Amino acid sequence: MSEIDADEAEIARIISQLPEFSWLATADFNKIHHEIQKKISQVLKEYYLENTQGKKPTWTAKFTSAGITPEDGKTMIACARRLGIEIS
């Protein structure tokens, strides 16, 4: 893969604010795509459950402390869904 989709770029831009994913800001396209499919999709699923089913707010707290707003979270979920990733 030589370039990433706009939705993948948006997810990487937002989530790279977290220390765990800060390396995405300079990662190559293949690594970004792989990380979204394997790890970030799981993070977004957990974040979604925290905000819809009252699960313990682990990722919500991490997002907030990194400056990722609820609107950013919704944006990442929408991008992931457009990429065909099942969130709910």
N, C-alpha and C positions, 0 to 999 in steps of 0.2 A: 504494500500500500504506500503510495507516494504522497498522499495528502489526506487530511482528515476532514470530515464533514463539519459544517458550521455548528451543528449541535454538539459534536464531540469537542470542538474548540471552546464552546461556551461552558460546557461542563468542566473542562480542564482549567479554564480561566478562573472560574469561581472556586472550585475545590482546591486549587493550588494555594489558596490562602491558609489551608490547614497545614501544620508542620509535617504531618504524615505524607502529604501529597505535594509538598512544595517543589519537589524535583520535577514535577510535570511541566513547570514553566519553561524548562529548557530540554525536555525530552523529545525524542524523535517520534514521528507519527505512529509508527508501529507500536511503540511502547505505550503511547497515550491510548490508542485503540484497545490494546490488550488490557490495560489497567481499568478502563471503563467497563469492558465486558466482564472482567473477573472480580475486581475488588470494589470499584466505585459503585457498580450496580447493587452490590450487597449493602453497602453503606446507605445508599438512597432508599433501599427497601426498608432497612431498619429505621431510618429517619422518618419515612412515611408512616410506619407503624407507631412510632412514638407520638406523632402528631395527629393520628386518626384513631388510635385504639388505646391511648393512655399508657403505652409502655414506658419504662424508665427512660428518661430523656438523656441518654448517653451522647448520641450524635448531635442532638439539638443543642446541648450545652457546649459541645466542642465547636459547633458552627458559630454559636453566639460569641464565644470567647475569641474566635478568629475573625470576627467581623462579618460573617456570612449571615445575611438577614433571612427572615422567613420567605421573602419574595425571591431571594436568590435560590433558596431550597426548592421553591415551587418551579422556578425556571429550570433548574437541573432535572427535576422529575419530569417536566414536560419535554425537555430535550431527550432524556432517556427513553421516554415512551415513543417519541418520533423515531428513535433509532431501533424500535422494536423490543426494547427491554421491558419485561413485565415487572412492574413495581408493586402493585397491590396484591 
